[in-house]
Amino acid sequence: MKFQVDRDTFADAVSWTAKSLPARPSVPVLAGARLSVDEGKLTISGFDYEISTRVTVDVTGESAGTALVSGKLLAEIVKALPHKPVDFVVDGPHAELTCGSARFTLPTMPLEDYPSLPQMPEAIGTIDAEEFARAVAQTAVAAGKDETLPTMTGVQVEMTGGGIGMLATDRYRMAIRDSSWEPGSSDVSVTVLVPAKALADTARTFGSLSGPVTIAIPQGGEGAPGMIGFTSGGRQTTSRVLDGQLPPLRSLLATSYATTLRVKTSDLIEVARRVALVGDRNSPIRLSFDEDGLVVEAGGAEDAKASEGMDCTLEGEPGKIAFNPTYLLDGLSAMDAPYTAFKMNELGRPVVMTGQPAPEDEDSDTNHDVYLYMLQPLRWDA
């Protein structure tokens, strides 16, 4: 097996594959990147029984063959090479990589021990790459990190003929994002729960590629083996899906709200970060608001305190609420809108945050209500 490939193209492909490889594989070969050359194409793939990745690039001077080498080591080596064509040759138990005057020899790993990669399931629709990346980023931020509650560590993807929705919650907050897409048929109706980290990694990569993202599900939908696939720009990835589904999160949303507090998103992010400096990670950030404006404050150990006022628009009664600072900033950072509206009813009940246009753009067609972030407030005296 041998081939010559552009250094930047090779580095990008190997790096993407290596990111999904396990740091502590259950068996050594799962740390390997599988390189296969045939008819002028190099396919680099990885698989750890949960996530698979494949990327195909053009090569020259090829001789067909397949080899398995340490993925992360190969990525580090290629990243450090000079910007010259890369020659790769496999000879028995070793692979030799040459770039300019740089030369590396790597041991190969036993191909016979490497598992067969899953086949890409059947495509059921496509979504704009930027929209896909934005929707995943906005919802994955609310997914749980506690592996003892595996259902909460996923993003629920609801695909119908009318649109695609993504939902996540860690019990203290939740996020919902609705998007348009191009379904393969008008009667499609599939719901899957995808590990948030795997989905976020995929979205970050595919969001920077040209062309739409194709979503694939095994035939039979929800009753089929647990898997979902994504394809875009010559790259493919599959991920296992989690068992079960999230609670009916949409039912938690009220049909109307007694109070709406509207603030400039970027200003509140800056103010919240400043006042949070005096507190520890879990010290609440307090917001008190009336017709005169909004006051953001926080307190920490040894009587350290901070407060700052800012402009706001209020519809409804004055009040005060307190939030976990990390959860509040996560929601504000994901808002992707000039203004944020805090919608609330009774004190102590969850608060819904939605994006709002700037006053001068209120007549535009931009729909910021496609994203909702619900946050459980803390006790004011916590």
Secondary structure, DSSP 4 states (H G I P E B T S, - for coil): -EEEE-HHHHHHHHHHHHHTS-SS-SSGGGGEEEEEEETTEEEEEEE-SSEEEEEEEE-EEEE-EEEEEEHHHHHHHHHTS-SS-EEEEEETTEEEEEETTEEEEEE---GGGSPPPPPP-EEEEEE-HHHHHHHHHHHHTTS---TTSGGGGEEEEEEETTEEEEEEE-SSEEEEEEE--EESSTT-EEEEEEEHHHHHHHHHHHTTSSSPEEEEE-TTGGGS-SEEEEEETTEEEEEE-BSS----GGGGS-S--SEEEEEEHHHHHHHHHHHGGGS-TTPPEEEEEETTEEEEEEE-GGG-EEEEEE--EEES--EEEEE-HHHHHHHHHH--SSEEEEEE-STTS-EEEEEE--GGGTTSS--GGGEEEEEPPBPTT-
